Amino acid sequence: MRATPGERRVLGLWTAGWLAVLLVGGLLWLGDLSLQWPVLLVPLVWALVAVRPRREP
């Protein structure tokens, strides 16, 4: 059974959210947030890809 577009969207946003949380935690623990903040663009782009409109097959 294939996932519906809505389920794929939710999974993508959930993944992007957790990725952001883990990256912020890692930056606060090991890094310098003021210097390495561009890393947080990765989950932002991931979320934007997840919410983009898709064509139905």
N, CA, C and O atoms as a GROMACS GRO file, in nm:
protein
  228
    1MET      N    1   0.083  -0.117   0.000
    1MET     CA    2   0.000   0.000   0.000
    1MET      C    3   0.088   0.125   0.000
    1MET      O    4   0.180   0.138   0.082
    2ARG      N    5   0.061   0.216  -0.091
    2ARG     CA    6   0.139   0.338  -0.101
    2ARG      C    7   0.081   0.446  -0.011
    2ARG      O    8  -0.040   0.450   0.015
    3ALA      N    9   0.168   0.534   0.035
    3ALA     CA   10   0.124   0.645   0.119
    3ALA      C   11   0.054   0.751   0.034
    3ALA      O   12   0.092   0.774  -0.081
    4THR      N   13  -0.045   0.814   0.092
    4THR     CA   14  -0.115   0.921   0.022
    4THR      C   15  -0.028   1.046   0.026
    4THR      O   16   0.063   1.055   0.108
    5PRO      N   17  -0.056   1.143  -0.062
    5PRO     CA   18   0.022   1.268  -0.058
    5PRO      C   19   0.016   1.338   0.078
    5PRO      O   20   0.114   1.398   0.123
    6GLY      N   21  -0.098   1.332   0.143
    6GLY     CA   22  -0.109   1.393   0.276
    6GLY      C   23  -0.020   1.325   0.379
    6GLY      O   24   0.042   1.391   0.462
    7GLU      N   25  -0.015   1.192   0.373
    7GLU     CA   26   0.071   1.117   0.465
    7GLU      C   27   0.218   1.146   0.437
    7GLU      O   28   0.297   1.159   0.530
    8ARG      N   29   0.255   1.157   0.311
    8ARG     CA   30   0.393   1.190   0.276
    8ARG      C   31   0.430   1.329   0.325
    8ARG      O   32   0.542   1.352   0.371
    9ARG      N   33   0.335   1.422   0.314
    9ARG     CA   34   0.359   1.560   0.359
    9ARG      C   35   0.382   1.563   0.510
    9ARG      O   36   0.475   1.628   0.558
   10VAL      N   37   0.297   1.493   0.584
   10VAL     CA   38   0.311   1.488   0.730
   10VAL      C   39   0.443   1.424   0.770
   10VAL      O   40   0.511   1.473   0.860
   11LEU      N   41   0.479   1.314   0.704
   11LEU     CA   42   0.605   1.248   0.736
   11LEU      C   43   0.725   1.338   0.705
   11LEU      O   44   0.820   1.342   0.783
   12GLY      N   45   0.720   1.410   0.595
   12GLY     CA   46   0.828   1.502   0.562
   12GLY      C   47   0.841   1.615   0.662
   12GLY      O   48   0.952   1.653   0.700
   13LEU      N   49   0.728   1.670   0.706
   13LEU     CA   50   0.732   1.777   0.806
   13LEU      C   51   0.778   1.726   0.941
   13LEU      O   52   0.852   1.793   1.012
   14TRP      N   53   0.733   1.605   0.977
   14TRP     CA   54   0.776   1.545   1.103
   14TRP      C   55   0.928   1.523   1.102
   14TRP      O   56   0.996   1.551   1.201
   15THR      N   57   0.979   1.473   0.991
   15THR     CA   58   1.123   1.448   0.978
   15THR      C   59   1.201   1.579   0.984
   15THR      O   60   1.304   1.588   1.052
   16ALA      N   61   1.153   1.681   0.914
   16ALA     CA   62   1.220   1.811   0.916
   16ALA      C   63   1.219   1.871   1.056
   16ALA      O   64   1.318   1.931   1.099
   17GLY      N   65   1.109   1.855   1.127
   17GLY     CA   66   1.101   1.907   1.263
   17GLY      C   67   1.201   1.841   1.356
   17GLY      O   68   1.272   1.908   1.431
   18TRP      N   69   1.208   1.707   1.350
   18TRP     CA   70   1.303   1.637   1.436
   18TRP      C   71   1.448   1.666   1.396
   18TRP      O   72   1.535   1.676   1.482
   19LEU      N   73   1.472   1.680   1.267
   19LEU     CA   74   1.606   1.715   1.223
   19LEU      C   75   1.646   1.851   1.278
   19LEU      O   76   1.760   1.870   1.321
   20ALA      N   77   1.554   1.946   1.276
   20ALA     CA   78   1.582   2.080   1.331
   20ALA      C   79   1.611   2.072   1.481
   20ALA      O   80   1.705   2.134   1.530
   21VAL      N   81   1.530   1.995   1.553
   21VAL     CA   82   1.550   1.982   1.698
   21VAL      C   83   1.686   1.921   1.728
   21VAL      O   84   1.759   1.970   1.815
   22LEU      N   85   1.721   1.814   1.656
   22LEU     CA   86   1.850   1.749   1.680
   22LEU      C   87   1.968   1.838   1.641
   22LEU      O   88   2.070   1.840   1.709
   23LEU      N   89   1.954   1.912   1.531
   23LEU     CA   90   2.062   2.003   1.492
   23LEU      C   91   2.081   2.116   1.592
   23LEU      O   92   2.194   2.149   1.626
   24VAL      N   93   1.972   2.174   1.639
   24VAL     CA   94   1.984   2.281   1.739
   24VAL      C   95   2.046   2.226   1.867
   24VAL      O   96   2.134   2.289   1.926
   25GLY      N   97   2.001   2.109   1.909
   25GLY     CA   98   2.060   2.047   2.028
   25GLY      C   99   2.209   2.022   2.012
   25GLY      O  100   2.288   2.049   2.102
   26GLY      N  101   2.246   1.969   1.896
   26GLY     CA  102   2.388   1.945   1.872
   26GLY      C  103   2.470   2.073   1.864
   26GLY      O  104   2.583   2.078   1.913
   27LEU      N  105   2.413   2.176   1.804
   27LEU     CA  106   2.485   2.303   1.797
   27LEU      C  107   2.500   2.367   1.935
   27LEU      O  108   2.605   2.424   1.965
   28LEU      N  109   2.397   2.357   2.017
   28LEU     CA  110   2.407   2.415   2.151
   28LEU      C  111   2.504   2.335   2.239
   28LEU      O  112   2.571   2.392   2.326
   29TRP      N  113   2.510   2.204   2.217
   29TRP     CA  114   2.595   2.120   2.298
   29TRP      C  115   2.741   2.124   2.252
   29TRP      O  116   2.832   2.137   2.334
   30LEU      N  117   2.763   2.112   2.121
   30LEU     CA  118   2.900   2.099   2.070
   30LEU      C  119   2.950   2.218   1.989
   30LEU      O  120   3.071   2.236   1.974
   31GLY      N  121   2.859   2.298   1.937
   31GLY     CA  122   2.901   2.399   1.842
   31GLY      C  123   2.875   2.540   1.890
   31GLY      O  124   2.855   2.566   2.008
   32ASP      N  125   2.877   2.630   1.793
   32ASP     CA  126   2.854   2.771   1.817
   32ASP      C  127   2.738   2.813   1.728
   32ASP      O  128   2.754   2.828   1.607
   33LEU      N  129   2.622   2.834   1.788
   33LEU     CA  130   2.501   2.864   1.712
   33LEU      C  131   2.514   2.992   1.630
   33LEU      O  132   2.462   3.000   1.520
   34SER      N  133   2.584   3.091   1.683
   34SER     CA  134   2.598   3.217   1.610
   34SER      C  135   2.686   3.201   1.486
   34SER      O  136   2.674   3.280   1.392
   35LEU      N  137   2.771   3.103   1.485
   35LEU     CA  138   2.860   3.081   1.371
   35LEU      C  139   2.805   2.976   1.274
   35LEU      O  140   2.824   2.987   1.153
   36GLN      N  141   2.739   2.875   1.326
   36GLN     CA  142   2.698   2.760   1.245
   36GLN      C  143   2.549   2.757   1.216
   36GLN      O  144   2.496   2.652   1.180
   37TRP      N  145   2.480   2.869   1.229
   37TRP     CA  146   2.335   2.874   1.205
   37TRP      C  147   2.294   2.834   1.064
   37TRP      O  148   2.182   2.786   1.048
   38PRO      N  149   2.378   2.850   0.959
   38PRO     CA  150   2.331   2.808   0.826
   38PRO      C  151   2.295   2.659   0.816
   38PRO      O  152   2.222   2.620   0.725
   39VAL      N  153   2.345   2.577   0.908
   39VAL     CA  154   2.310   2.435   0.908
   39VAL      C  155   2.158   2.419   0.924
   39VAL      O  156   2.101   2.321   0.877
   40LEU      N  157   2.094   2.514   0.990
   40LEU     CA  158   1.951   2.505   1.015
   40LEU      C  159   1.869   2.530   0.889
   40LEU      O  160   1.747   2.514   0.891
   41LEU      N  161   1.933   2.570   0.781
   41LEU     CA  162   1.862   2.585   0.655
   41LEU      C  163   1.825   2.449   0.595
   41LEU      O  164   1.732   2.440   0.514
   42VAL      N  165   1.896   2.345   0.633
   42VAL     CA  166   1.869   2.211   0.580
   42VAL      C  167   1.727   2.165   0.617
   42VAL      O  168   1.653   2.125   0.528
   43PRO      N  169   1.687   2.169   0.746
   43PRO     CA  170   1.549   2.128   0.775
   43PRO      C  171   1.445   2.225   0.717
   43PRO      O  172   1.333   2.184   0.687
   44LEU      N  173   1.481   2.351   0.701
   44LEU     CA  174   1.388   2.446   0.640
   44LEU      C  175   1.362   2.408   0.495
   44LEU      O  176   1.246   2.407   0.451
   45VAL      N  177   1.467   2.378   0.420
   45VAL     CA  178   1.450   2.336   0.281
   45VAL      C  179   1.374   2.204   0.275
   45VAL      O  180   1.289   2.185   0.188
   46TRP      N  181   1.404   2.113   0.368
   46TRP     CA  182   1.335   1.984   0.374
   46TRP      C  183   1.185   2.006   0.392
   46TRP      O  184   1.104   1.941   0.326
   47ALA      N  185   1.148   2.097   0.483
   47ALA     CA  186   1.006   2.126   0.507
   47ALA      C  187   0.941   2.190   0.385
   47ALA      O  188   0.827   2.158   0.352
   48LEU      N  189   1.012   2.280   0.318
   48LEU     CA  190   0.957   2.342   0.198
   48LEU      C  191   0.934   2.239   0.087
   48LEU      O  192   0.834   2.248   0.015
   49VAL      N  193   1.022   2.144   0.074
   49VAL     CA  194   1.004   2.038  -0.025
   49VAL      C  195   0.884   1.951   0.014
   49VAL      O  196   0.809   1.906  -0.073
   50ALA      N  197   0.866   1.928   0.144
   50ALA     CA  198   0.756   1.843   0.189
   50ALA      C  199   0.619   1.906   0.163
   50ALA      O  200   0.522   1.835   0.137
   51VAL      N  201   0.609   2.039   0.170
   51VAL     CA  202   0.479   2.104   0.156
   51VAL      C  203   0.450   2.150   0.013
   51VAL      O  204   0.342   2.203  -0.014
   52ARG      N  205   0.545   2.130  -0.078
   52ARG     CA  206   0.521   2.176  -0.215
   52ARG      C  207   0.406   2.098  -0.278
   52ARG      O  208   0.386   1.980  -0.248
   53PRO      N  209   0.332   2.165  -0.364
   53PRO     CA  210   0.223   2.093  -0.431
   53PRO      C  211   0.279   1.986  -0.526
   53PRO      O  212   0.381   2.007  -0.591
   54ARG      N  213   0.212   1.875  -0.532
   54ARG     CA  214   0.256   1.765  -0.619
   54ARG      C  215   0.147   1.732  -0.718
   54ARG      O  216   0.028   1.747  -0.691
   55ARG      N  217   0.190   1.687  -0.832
   55ARG     CA  218   0.094   1.639  -0.933
   55ARG      C  219   0.054   1.497  -0.900
   55ARG      O  220   0.137   1.417  -0.858
   56GLU      N  221  -0.069   1.468  -0.919
   56GLU     CA  222  -0.118   1.331  -0.901
   56GLU      C  223  -0.080   1.247  -1.022
   56GLU      O  224  -0.087   1.296  -1.134
   57PRO      N  225  -0.039   1.121  -1.001
   57PRO     CA  226  -0.001   1.036  -1.115
   57PRO      C  227  -0.120   0.998  -1.201
   57PRO      O  228  -0.103   0.927  -1.301
   0.00000   0.00000   0.00000
